[in-house]
C-alpha cells in the first residue's frame, strides 16, 4: 500500500502487484534487471487421499497466483 500511495518502489511477487498494475495505479521499472524468478512452495502432510480443502487451495493458487496478465492458465500445472 505504501508504494501505491507513492512512497517509493518495491520488489514484490507479480501476483501482489498485478491488479494495481492493470489498473494503472502502479507501473513496472527496471524490468531488464530482475532475473530472480523465485519459488513458491505449498507443503501439506502426505496421505493416500488429498483433502478437498487442500485440493481447492492448490487449484486456486495454480490458476490465480502464477498466471501472467491475459494468461488463460493453460500453461500452469497444478501441484
C-alpha atoms as one frame of an Amber mdcrd trajectory, in Angstrom:
protein
   0.000   0.000   0.000   2.900   2.372   0.649   4.052   2.014  -2.945   0.523
   2.538  -4.290   0.376   5.693  -2.121   3.538   6.986  -3.806   6.120   6.245
  -1.109   8.839   4.617  -3.212   9.340   1.428  -5.175   9.055  -2.225  -4.221
  10.299  -5.597  -5.419   7.341  -7.907  -4.880   5.937 -11.061  -6.492   3.892
 -10.222  -9.575   0.686 -11.642  -8.116   0.793  -8.996  -5.354   1.006  -6.088
  -7.795  -0.836  -7.477 -10.839  -4.171  -5.772 -10.124  -2.638  -2.366  -9.308
  -0.520  -2.522 -12.481  -3.566  -3.407 -14.594  -5.500  -0.503 -13.064  -2.626
   1.910 -13.729  -2.015   2.597 -10.027   1.486   1.089 -10.324   3.958   0.674
 -13.149   6.961  -1.572 -13.529  10.504  -0.191 -13.543  13.896  -1.802 -14.084
  12.273  -4.806 -15.813  15.544  -5.766 -17.510  17.360  -6.003 -14.188  15.179
  -8.562 -12.441  16.411 -12.076 -13.138  15.230 -13.840  -9.979  12.036 -15.756
 -10.722  11.768 -17.034  -7.155   9.858 -20.060  -5.989   6.588 -20.690  -4.246
   6.169 -23.806  -2.142   2.981 -25.330  -0.805   3.554 -28.155   1.659   0.988
 -30.420   3.248   1.067 -33.756   5.067   1.200 -36.714   2.734  -1.620 -39.201
   2.764  -3.360 -41.508   0.338  -6.210 -39.046  -0.204  -5.719 -35.327  -0.676
  -8.122 -33.309   1.455 -10.727 -31.480  -0.656  -9.762 -28.229   1.106  -6.113
 -28.682   0.098  -7.078 -29.582  -3.483  -9.212 -26.420  -3.790  -6.371 -24.267
  -2.442  -3.772 -25.808  -4.776  -6.072 -25.380  -7.784  -6.773 -21.754  -6.825
  -3.073 -20.963  -6.328  -2.109 -22.538  -9.645  -4.811 -20.639 -11.503  -4.547
 -17.213  -9.871  -1.105 -16.701  -8.369   1.112 -17.677 -11.266  -0.786 -16.770
 -14.410   0.525 -13.766 -16.334  -1.944 -10.988 -17.170  -4.117 -12.228 -20.040
  -2.935 -15.814 -19.493  -5.709 -18.374 -19.509  -3.777 -20.550 -17.058  -3.372
 -23.380 -19.541   0.418 -23.343 -19.113   0.159 -23.896 -15.365   0.337 -27.394
 -13.961  -1.364 -27.729 -10.553   0.701 -29.391  -7.839
